[in-house]
Amino acid sequence: MSGAPLTVFPEGTLYRMAGIHDFHLGAFQIAAQLQIPIVPITLRGTRSILRDRSLFPRRGAITVSIDSPLPPEGKTWQATVALRDQARARILQRSGEPDLAKDTTR
């Protein structure tokens, strides 16, 4: 399916504690190598409906914010990291959650 969208969750999991953690680089590296823009999407309210490690969501509101595309600025490792950092900054700004990143250089 050429041109089909692909959704990834760059933190790799859902944390119980509020905050935005480190983003894994895999999807950003692929986007940079293939020169495909990343569209940051922020989900707010998921912790309130996905509580206590339950498989079943509770009733509640989720807000979805779709940001403008971020084009990669090259195919280098630095371009990959920059793309990740830009997407994370936009999601962090819209999420209203604290920044819990441990290492933003990887």
KOLZA-482917 format. One record per residue: residue number from 1; residue in three letters; z, x, y of N, C-alpha, C in turn. Coordinates in steps of 0.1 Angstrom, whole numbers, plus 5000, padded with zeros to 4 digits. Example, Ala and Ser with C-alpha at 12.3 -4.5 7.8 and 13.67 -1.06 7.14 Angstrom:
{1 'Ala' {5078 5132 4943} {5078 5123 4955} {5078 5132 4967}}
{2 'Ser' {5071 5128 4978} {5071 5137 4989} {5079 5129 5000}}
//
This chain:
{1 'Met' {5000 5008 4988} {5000 5000 5000} {5000 5009 5012}}
{2 'Ser' {4989 5013 5016} {4988 5022 5028} {4991 5014 5040}}
{3 'Gly' {5000 5021 5049} {5004 5014 5061} {5015 5005 5060}}
{4 'Ala' {5021 5003 5048} {5032 4994 5046} {5045 5001 5052}}
{5 'Pro' {5054 4993 5058} {5067 4999 5063} {5076 5003 5051}}
{6 'Leu' {5084 5013 5054} {5094 5018 5045} {5107 5018 5052}}
{7 'Thr' {5118 5012 5046} {5131 5011 5052} {5140 5021 5045}}
{8 'Val' {5147 5029 5052} {5157 5038 5047} {5170 5037 5054}}
{9 'Phe' {5181 5040 5048} {5194 5040 5054} {5199 5054 5054}}
{10 'Pro' {5197 5061 5065} {5199 5076 5066} {5213 5081 5063}}
{11 'Glu' {5223 5072 5064} {5237 5076 5061} {5239 5077 5046}}
{12 'Gly' {5230 5070 5038} {5231 5071 5024} {5241 5062 5017}}
{13 'Thr' {5249 5055 5025} {5259 5046 5019} {5265 5037 5030}}
{14 'Leu' {5273 5028 5026} {5281 5019 5036} {5295 5024 5035}}
{15 'Tyr' {5300 5028 5047} {5314 5032 5048} {5323 5021 5052}}
{16 'Arg' {5335 5021 5047} {5345 5010 5051} {5350 5012 5065}}
{17 'Met' {5351 5025 5069} {5356 5028 5082} {5345 5027 5092}}
{18 'Ala' {5348 5021 5103} {5338 5020 5114} {5334 5034 5119}}
{19 'Gly' {5321 5035 5122} {5316 5048 5128} {5303 5051 5122}}
{20 'Ile' {5295 5059 5129} {5282 5064 5124} {5284 5078 5119}}
{21 'His' {5281 5080 5106} {5283 5093 5100} {5270 5101 5101}}
{22 'Asp' {5270 5113 5094} {5258 5122 5094} {5246 5114 5088}}
{23 'Phe' {5234 5117 5093} {5222 5112 5087} {5216 5123 5078}}
{24 'His' {5211 5119 5066} {5204 5128 5057} {5190 5130 5063}}
{25 'Leu' {5184 5141 5061} {5172 5145 5067} {5159 5141 5060}}
{26 'Gly' {5160 5137 5047} {5148 5134 5039} {5137 5126 5045}}
{27 'Ala' {5141 5114 5050} {5131 5105 5056} {5125 5111 5069}}
{28 'Phe' {5133 5118 5076} {5128 5124 5089} {5119 5136 5086}}
{29 'Gln' {5121 5143 5075} {5113 5154 5072} {5099 5149 5067}}
{30 'Ile' {5099 5138 5059} {5086 5132 5055} {5079 5127 5067}}
{31 'Ala' {5086 5120 5076} {5079 5115 5088} {5073 5126 5097}}
{32 'Ala' {5080 5137 5098} {5075 5148 5106} {5063 5154 5099}}
{33 'Gln' {5064 5157 5086} {5053 5163 5079} {5040 5154 5079}}
{34 'Leu' {5042 5141 5078} {5030 5132 5078} {5027 5127 5092}}
{35 'Gln' {5035 5131 5102} {5033 5126 5116} {5033 5111 5117}}
{36 'Ile' {5043 5105 5111} {5046 5091 5111} {5058 5088 5120}}
{37 'Pro' {5056 5078 5130} {5068 5075 5138} {5079 5069 5131}}
{38 'Ile' {5091 5071 5135} {5103 5065 5130} {5107 5053 5140}}
{39 'Val' {5110 5042 5135} {5115 5030 5143} {5129 5028 5140}}
{40 'Pro' {5138 5032 5149} {5153 5030 5147} {5156 5016 5147}}
{41 'Ile' {5164 5011 5137} {5168 4997 5136} {5183 4998 5134}}
{42 'Thr' {5190 4991 5143} {5205 4991 5143} {5210 4977 5137}}
{43 'Leu' {5219 4978 5128} {5225 4966 5122} {5240 4966 5127}}
{44 'Arg' {5244 4955 5133} {5258 4953 5137} {5264 4941 5130}}
{45 'Gly' {5276 4942 5125} {5283 4931 5119} {5283 4932 5103}}
{46 'Thr' {5276 4942 5098} {5276 4943 5083} {5289 4946 5077}}
{47 'Arg' {5298 4953 5083} {5311 4955 5078} {5319 4943 5076}}
{48 'Ser' {5317 4933 5085} {5325 4921 5084} {5320 4912 5073}}
{49 'Ile' {5308 4913 5068} {5303 4904 5058} {5303 4911 5044}}
{50 'Leu' {5304 4925 5044} {5303 4932 5032} {5317 4940 5030}}
{51 'Arg' {5327 4932 5029} {5341 4938 5028} {5346 4941 5014}}
{52 'Asp' {5355 4949 5013} {5363 4951 5000} {5354 4955 4988}}
{53 'Arg' {5343 4961 4991} {5334 4966 4980} {5329 4954 4971}}
{54 'Ser' {5329 4942 4977} {5324 4930 4970} {5309 4931 4969}}
{55 'Leu' {5304 4926 4958} {5289 4925 4956} {5284 4913 4964}}
{56 'Phe' {5292 4904 4968} {5288 4891 4974} {5292 4892 4989}}
{57 'Pro' {5282 4890 4998} {5285 4890 5012} {5293 4877 5016}}
{58 'Arg' {5301 4879 5026} {5308 4867 5032} {5300 4862 5044}}
{59 'Arg' {5303 4850 5048} {5296 4845 5060} {5300 4852 5072}}
{60 'Gly' {5290 4854 5081} {5292 4861 5093} {5279 4864 5100}}
{61 'Ala' {5280 4869 5112} {5268 4871 5120} {5264 4886 5119}}
{62 'Ile' {5251 4889 5118} {5246 4903 5118} {5236 4903 5130}}
{63 'Thr' {5237 4913 5138} {5227 4915 5149} {5218 4927 5145}}
{64 'Val' {5205 4924 5146} {5195 4935 5143} {5188 4938 5156}}
{65 'Ser' {5188 4951 5159} {5182 4956 5171} {5170 4966 5167}}
{66 'Ile' {5158 4963 5171} {5147 4971 5167} {5143 4979 5180}}
{67 'Asp' {5143 4992 5179} {5140 5001 5190} {5126 5004 5190}}
{68 'Ser' {5121 5011 5200} {5108 5016 5201} {5105 5028 5192}}
{69 'Pro' {5093 5030 5187} {5090 5041 5178} {5093 5054 5184}}
{70 'Leu' {5097 5064 5175} {5099 5078 5179} {5088 5086 5172}}
{71 'Pro' {5079 5091 5179} {5068 5099 5172} {5074 5113 5170}}
{72 'Pro' {5071 5119 5159} {5075 5133 5156} {5068 5143 5166}}
{73 'Glu' {5075 5153 5170} {5069 5163 5179} {5065 5175 5172}}
{74 'Gly' {5059 5174 5160} {5054 5185 5152} {5058 5183 5138}}
{75 'Lys' {5055 5194 5130} {5058 5194 5116} {5068 5204 5112}}
{76 'Thr' {5075 5210 5122} {5084 5221 5119} {5098 5215 5115}}
{77 'Trp' {5107 5224 5111} {5120 5220 5108} {5127 5215 5120}}
{78 'Gln' {5125 5222 5131} {5131 5218 5144} {5126 5204 5148}}
{79 'Ala' {5114 5200 5145} {5109 5187 5148} {5116 5177 5140}}
{80 'Thr' {5118 5180 5127} {5125 5171 5118} {5139 5168 5123}}
{81 'Val' {5147 5179 5127} {5160 5177 5132} {5160 5170 5145}}
{82 'Ala' {5151 5172 5154} {5150 5165 5167} {5147 5150 5164}}
{83 'Leu' {5139 5147 5155} {5136 5133 5152} {5148 5126 5146}}
{84 'Arg' {5155 5133 5137} {5168 5127 5132} {5178 5125 5143}}
{85 'Asp' {5179 5135 5152} {5189 5134 5163} {5186 5123 5173}}
{86 'Gln' {5173 5121 5176} {5169 5111 5185} {5171 5097 5179}}
{87 'Ala' {5168 5095 5166} {5170 5082 5160} {5185 5079 5159}}
{88 'Arg' {5193 5089 5155} {5207 5087 5154} {5214 5084 5168}}
{89 'Ala' {5209 5090 5178} {5214 5088 5192} {5211 5073 5196}}
{90 'Arg' {5200 5068 5193} {5196 5055 5197} {5204 5045 5189}}
{91 'Ile' {5206 5047 5176} {5214 5038 5168} {5228 5039 5172}}
{92 'Leu' {5234 5050 5174} {5247 5052 5179} {5250 5044 5192}}
{93 'Gln' {5240 5045 5201} {5242 5038 5214} {5242 5023 5212}}
{94 'Arg' {5234 5018 5204} {5233 5003 5202} {5244 4998 5193}}
{95 'Ser' {5250 5007 5184} {5259 5002 5174} {5273 4999 5180}}
{96 'Gly' {5277 5006 5190} {5290 5004 5196} {5301 5010 5187}}
{97 'Glu' {5297 5018 5178} {5307 5024 5169} {5309 5039 5172}}
{98 'Pro' {5320 5045 5168} {5323 5059 5171} {5314 5068 5164}}
{99 'Asp' {5312 5080 5169} {5304 5091 5163} {5313 5099 5154}}
{100 'Leu' {5310 5098 5141} {5318 5105 5131} {5310 5116 5124}}
{101 'Ala' {5300 5121 5130} {5292 5132 5124} {5300 5144 5123}}
{102 'Lys' {5298 5151 5111} {5305 5164 5109} {5296 5175 5112}}
{103 'Asp' {5284 5174 5109} {5274 5185 5111} {5261 5180 5115}}
{104 'Thr' {5256 5183 5127} {5243 5178 5131} {5233 5189 5131}}
{105 'Thr' {5236 5200 5125} {5226 5211 5125} {5219 5212 5112}}
{106 'Arg' {5223 5205 5101} {5216 5205 5089} {5204 5196 5089}}
//
